[in-house]
């Protein structure tokens, strides 16, 4: 049974938000998703888990995907060991520009937002919370998706 996560992308200290045009030059079939913490054991997220992307500094949820593998440890070319875990993630729902996403504070549970704001590398969601947020993202006018893959996710109640 997959777990469901809200995953921040971008950096607040020092400020380094993702570019608004985040898909430019990116392979959404195998999107490189990095994570911490910098510890010997990998994060809780794992193969088959479902992830919503939260843009730090933008305050938007702009994509959803599925982790294709368990993480591998690597040294990031810019951030070194700060986020040493790399996942391959298939992006299933997205908006081309982050500003076309939904406001995280309007949709994500307060507990998850508070965890992210406190520096958490990810926040656990219930399947129902995940699906509600996913539906809101997928209903944005600019949303793109892989409809055949959305059927894998149970509907919200």
N, C-alpha and C positions, 0 to 999 in steps of 0.2 A: 504494500500500500504506500503510495508516494506521500511525502510530506509537502507542505505548501509554505512558501517563503516570500517575504518582502525583502528585496536585496538592494541596498543603496549602491549607486554608481556615481563616481565623481568624488571630489575631495573638498572638504571645507577648510582644512588647515594643513598646508597653505591652500588658499582658494584655487581650485582647479576643476571647475565644473565641466561636464561633458559638453561638447559643442552641440548647439541646437540641431544641426544637421548630422545627427549621430550615425546614420546609416551609410554615409558617404564612404565608399571604399571598404565597407565591412561585409563579410560573408555571414548572412543570417542563418544559413544552414548549420554552420559550426562557428558560433560567436564565441570569442575568447572572454570568459567571465572570470575575473580574478577575485580573490577573497582572502581575508585573514581569518583568524588571528595568526600571528607569527609564533606558532607553537609547533612542537614536534608532531602532534597528532592533528589530522585534518579536521576541518569544520564538520558540523553535524549534517550539512547538506550532502546529498549523495545521488548516485545514478537513479534516474527516473523521477526525481523530485521536480515539482513545478515551482517556477520562480516568477515573481512580478518585479520589474525593474523600476526603482525609484531614483529620480535624478536629483542628487544633492545640489543645492543651490538654486534649482529650478522649482522644487517642490511639486514635481509631477510624476505620475506613473505613466510610462511611455511604451512599455513592451511587456510581453509575457513569453516564457519559454519553458523548455524541458531540458534538464541536465542529462546529457548523453553518456556521461561517465563519472566515475569518482574522481576527485581532484588529484592532480600530480603537483609535486612541489617544483617550483621554478623560481628563478631570480628575474623579477620584472626589469625591463631595460631602463625605465625611468624611476621607479619607486623601490627598486632593490628588494629587500626582504620584508618591506612593510606589508605587502599582500602576497604572500608566497604560494598561494594555492591557485591553480588554474583548472577550470572546468571547460569542457566543450558544451555549449548550450545551443539547442535549436530554437530559434525565435519563431514563435507561432502566430502571435498577434503583435502589431506594432503600429506606431504612427511615425511617419518620416521625419517630423520635426518634434523635438521634445515639447515645445510649447503647445502642440496639438494634443498632448496627453491630458489626462484628468488630474485634478488637484489631489495630491496625496492626502492632505488633511480633510478633504471632503469625503473620501472613500475608505481609507485605511483605518483600522481600529486605533484609538488613541494609544493603547498600550504598545502597539507596533511602532507607531510614529515616535513615541517617547524613547523606545529602545534605540531606534536609529539615531535620533537627536543626541542621545547619550553616548554615541560612538559605537553602537552595536554593529557588527559586520552583517547581520541579517536578523529578521524577526519572524518567528513562527506564526502562521495563520491557520485558522480552521479551514477545512475544505469549503464550507459555506462562505466564509469571508473571502477566500480566494476567488470563488466563482462569481460572487457579487461584483467584486472589483474587475475581474476579467470581462464580465458582461458589459460593465460601464465603459471600459476601454474599447471593446470591440464595437460598441455602438457609436463611437465618435465618427463624425463624417469623414475624417481623413484616415481612419483605421484600415490597415491591410491585414489579411490573415490567410492561414492555410485551413480552409473550412473542413477538410477531411480529418485534420488533426484535432480540431475542437471537439469532435465527437468523442474523443478519448476521455474528456473531462466531464464528470457528472454535472447535471444542471443544478442551479441554486434552488433552494426551497422557497 
